[in-house]
């Protein structure tokens, strides 16, 4: 068994060497510039509904899924508690900040409540990661899912801090420099800036020594330990970084809806984040945002589509499930994998077609 394991690992560098190296950032990719320009001018071409309910929500969910992608794609650790960490951060903003529940909220200004929420949520996620790294595979998934389920039931039943199943409502949003930052256009740019920051942070970290070591731990933890790397320390540090990313998205989430309740951190919602990451592609940072856009569009418009077909609109999740199964069936790397496969086929067909014309 050990010989086969070593043989597999020795072949991996050769296959990775065949992959074309990507520069960072991808300044030579026209598609990236087109997407960036569209996102920047989105308030000029989209109404308030599409700006917030579609694109801002996509960026928030994509950022949460990005934290899962970082753990699974670079660390080989599938965590189902990333939405729980985001929800914990959102609850902390509501508890330490200002809300309509004056008997619970402490009334701190946002510039004190937000750092406290980020710190506590990152610590919460790091502690959960420290428990999860002691296991592997399906057991890691089950532990993180158990943490998410426990937090959901705790918030649903605790009234002293989390206000039970009704949650905390009318959470105050930032007002400074004479700007209401929860207004549609300012809030969209805040969400876009946070999502871009997290995206480029993941891109950079994947090429940094820590990210490369983490990928080595993913591929062969025994060999990395033999080389002197602390495997568990790298994994816990990865959870800490991913928790901070999810916590940032949680702050945006509570500002977006101005309330937080147990339904926002339910087990089903935790699994939705995994679906988003897998559908978009779990090996590239752009994948979670693609998956989030597909998920939000289906969640928003599938109900009306089913009603027009004369079906029960409450079965809109059936379309989401069928789409998830179809994408995973055709590509193990989601939409990103389908796109790369299509480009490879185009690249293979182009020389042959040109050669056929020259032959004729």
C-alpha positions, 0 to 999 in steps of 0.5 A: 500500500505504501509503495502505491501511495508513493508512486502516486505522489511521485507522478503528481509533480509531472502532471502539475508541471504540464499545466500552464502557469498562470500569472497573478493577477490575470491582467492578460485575460480579457474576460476578467477585465470585461467582468470587472468593468460590468461589475463596476458599472452595474448600478448604471445598468441594473435597477435596485432589485437586480443590484441588491437581490441578485448581484449583491446577494451573489457576491455575499454568498459567493464570498462565503462559498469562497471560504469553503473553496479555499479549505476544500480546493487548497486544503482538501478539507470540506467544511459545512460550517462556513455559513455557521461562521458567517451567521455567528458573525452576523449575530455578533454584529446584532448583539454588540451593535444597535437593533430594535431589540434593545433588551439584547443589543448592547448599542455599540457603534458599528466601528466597534461592533464589527471588529468584535464580531470579526474577532469572535467569529474567526475565533469560533471558526478556528476552534471548530477547525481545530476539532475538525483537523483531527479527522479526515474525509467524511468525518470532517464533513460530519463534525463541521455539519454537527457544529452547524446543526448545534449552532442552529438549534442553540440560536433557535432555543436561546432567548437571552442572547439570540432572541430565539426563533424570531431573531434580532430585527432592525439591525442598524447599518453604518452612516458616516461621511454623510452617506447611508452605506446601506443605500442600494448603490453604496452598499453594492460597492461595499459588497463588491469591494469586500468580495474583491478583497477576499478573492484576491487574498485567496488568489495571492495566498494560493501562490504564497509559501503558506498556500503551497505548503497547504496544497502539499499537505492536501496531496501528501500530509505524511511526506510534508510532516517528514519534511518538517511541516506541522500539518495540523498547524497549517490546517488550523491556520487555513480554517482561521483565514477561511473563518475570517473571510466567512465572517466578513460575508456575515457582516454584509449579510446582516446589513443586507437584510437588517436582521438575523434569525435561526433560519439564516443558519439552518442545516439546509442553508449550510448545505446550500453553500456546499452546492454553490461551491461545487456547482461553480467549481471548487478548484478556482476562486472564481468558481464560488461566485459563478455557482452563487450567481446560478443559485441566486437566479434559480432561487429567485426565478425558478418559483415563477417558472414552475408556476407558469408551467402549472406546477407547485412553485414550492418545488423550486429546489427540485430544479436546483437539485437537478441542476446540481446533479447534471453539472456534477455528472458532466464535470467533477469541477463544476461549471469551471470544468465544463468551460475548460473542457469546451476550450480544450476541445475548441483548441484541438479542433482548430488546428485540425480544421486549418490543416484540412483546408491546407491539405485541400 
